[in-house]
Amino acid sequence: MPLAILLLASCLRFYRLDGQSLWNDEGTSVAVAQRDLATIARDAAGDIHPPLYYWLLHGWVRMVGTREAAVRSLSALLGVGLVALIYALGRLLAGRRAGLVAALVAAMNPFQVYYSQEARMYMLLAVLSALAFYAALRRAADEEDRSVARLWGIIYLLSTAAGLYTHYAFPLVWAAINLVVLAEMVWRRPTLPRLGAWLALQAAALLLFLPWLPTAWRQITTWPRVNRPTDLIAAVTTIAQLLLAGPAAPPLTENLALVLLLVLAFFPSRGSKRLPPGIAGLTPVLWLVVPVVLILGLGLFKEAYLKFLLVVSPAFCLLAGRFLAAPLRGEGIFRYGTAFVCAFLALYFLYTSALGLRSYYHDPACARDDYRGIAAYLEAVGRPGDAVLLNAPGQQEVFGYYYHGDLPVYPLPTSRPLDPAATEAALKALVHPGGRLFALLWATDESDPERFIEGWLDTHAYKALDSWYGHVRLVIYAIPAQTPTTPAHVLDVRLRSRENSDEITLLGYSQLTNRLAAGDMAQITLFWQVEQTPAARYKVFLHVLDGGNHIVGQRDAEPGGGVRLTTLWQPGEVVADHYGLPIHPATPPGEYRIEVGMYDLETGLRLVTAEGESQVWLKPLVVERPPAPAPPAALGMQHSRGASLGPLTLLGYDLYRLGFAHQPDAPLQPGDLLHLALYWRAEVGLGGDWQVTIALLNADGQEQMKVTAEPVGDFPTGRWQAGDVWRGQFDLPLPRHLPPGKYRLRVQPVAPDGSSPGIFLSVPFEVGPTTASPS
């Protein structure tokens, strides 16, 4: 049975070990581990972490390499070792059955799985904490056999010293160990020799740590603290949910996790044959409570520090094992009632573990910072004249791990606090007119709390894209050759709010050029003016539309990149508002319309002209064939397929309810418009006009609707060249009589001679019941 549990733990910890990108701190681990031991110690002295984990990782990567799965495998193995230690602790404290159940809970625990797949020191910290606790308890249990007790004393001493050299949070659990041991001594009537021997062990551990103690003290005393009050109930509830379902799970039923934690903590235990009953029952409670109280009391409760709670995860598993194993021993105050409650909680543990693990493994919203995706994108779209800016210099290590392109990389700011004059001079030097700047913004509150860099770029460049990759923002700016100060095209259109008296005049606009290649950015400056300061905040939208009203370029943002809010505009002031408008790299050549307007940030309602129009049309934009076909990494496909259909390859597709590109999993209902985008690559010149049929099939394969159209709108395949990559967009109206259920789209290209080469592509999705409108 223990081997089966360890096998389960191994499977969960090694599954998709490289499924996510390394995030910033993991990149630091890999970079530091490749230095020599002396350099690692010197670098750690300037960091907030002691060197032991980096030393171990140094030896590990020399054996297994530096690939993602390789560097994380050390933590995965340590995670399996923690499950084994929890089994041993549970067996010591409450018997074999409790140990088995505790180990099973630990094997499936999403909190432990998460940090077993991170190349950081937290799993090593948890293992050393559990080992130190186990050794201290075994030393007390085997005290009559002096040789055995001495062995466990040595193991305790080494694991404690190693814990201190692993992380500065180790004293949190060290305090709990000492409370448990002192309580055990009081229970058995303490003697001076026993107390002296124990205190000598603590002194020896500190003596081993003495060379690093001045460094540790300096780092701990300068550690930033939280200066805001903490809601105790909310904090403990958050801790309970974290211990139960891990950091990736959605919020559980309100306060249920907290109630469960209290039930586990106060459930009576029959104790252990090797330890006094009271001590055996008290140990996991103190192990859980003491570090939590210290975290709350020392002002360490903030999102970035919640991982310190991994040291109490073994205690949580031990409490769960003790409770869930009670019916197996016929224990409990209400024997049959306890069995019923235990069965319910066992199912709840399974449910929360499955929920947390599924979110962690498969939900993109729960993924770590995606530097791998950012680097692939930059390698695909970067070109001479572009540059990369890293606002936190620490990003260099993880970004350099993935990025192997030719763009120059500039870490700014170069000092903390930021030097405005030096930073502005550096920004002026790195921007090249006509080029683009890719800014990776991470930990901005620490590196640039006043947002000096972003504010300067918003003023002197055209922001085109602002998207999140985990906790990293990728912001793309187009660098203008010159910044217009007056509109080249006068409009003088007044936009009015339907909800209040706000009026905003679009005086006109300037556009660098109305001809550009697919994948480039249109640079547009809008000029606004108000007679009275608006009462509401408004967003500006610019959309580039094809003949079927499909968006091929889009930018929605508050004016000035979110800096020049409309509620701050002064009467009579002319606001010059810069926008970079990216054109999708698979946009076929042709003429496209540009619409611009404003909408209320809260209600989403658009402002309208005197004629009742909700947009203003600018001069059409001509999109030309790009110099080279767009690589797949630059396309931003929702689903990649790579289906070969003879001379055509379907690279992938997007599928979502129209208007819900930001929420592709939004449920579909009968009558909705289903938006489908197909990404094609021509393997050869097609020489004729192909078509594509798209059929909606129910679960029985019966057609519910069928559409035949050009693969890419108004750009016939006869004009395609070998290697071309284009995107075709379709809005498919779902029949109003469509019953709820699972459906598929069958996509089938049709050659000029009527043949259908290759295979059909089935795209599954589900339609829910119609939601009744409120009366």
Secondary structure by P-SEA (a helix, b strand, c coil): caaaaaaaaaaaaacccccccccaaaaaaaaaaaccaaaaaaaaaacccccaaaaaaaaaaacccccccccaaaaaaaaaaaaaaaaaaaaacccaaaaaaaaaaaaacaaaaaaaacccaaaaaaaaaaaaaaaaaaaaaaccaaaaaaaaaaaaaaaaaaaaacccaaaaaaaaaaaaaaaaaaaacccaaaaaaaaaaaaaaaaaaccaaaaaaaaaaaccccccccaaaaaaaaaaaaacccccccccccaaaaaaaaaaaaccccccccccaaaaaaaaaaaacaaaaaaaaacccccccccccccaaaaaaaaaaaaaaccccccccaaaaaaaaaaaaaaaaaaaaaaaaaaaacccccccccaaaaaaaaaaccccccbbbbccccaaaaaaacccccbbbbbccccccccaaaaaaaaaaaccccbbbbbbccccccccccaaaaaaaaacbbbcbbbbcccbbbbbbbbbcccccccccccbbbbbbccccbbbbccccccccccccccbbbbbbbbbbbcccccbbbbbbbbbbccccccccccccccccccccccccccccccbbbbbbbccccccbbbbbbbbbcccccccbbbbcccccccccccbbbbccccccccccccccccccccccccccccccccccccccccccccccccbbbbbbbbbbbcccccbbbbbbbbbbccccccccccccccccccccccccccccbbbbbbbbccccccbbbbbbbbbbbccccccccbbbbbbbcccccccccc
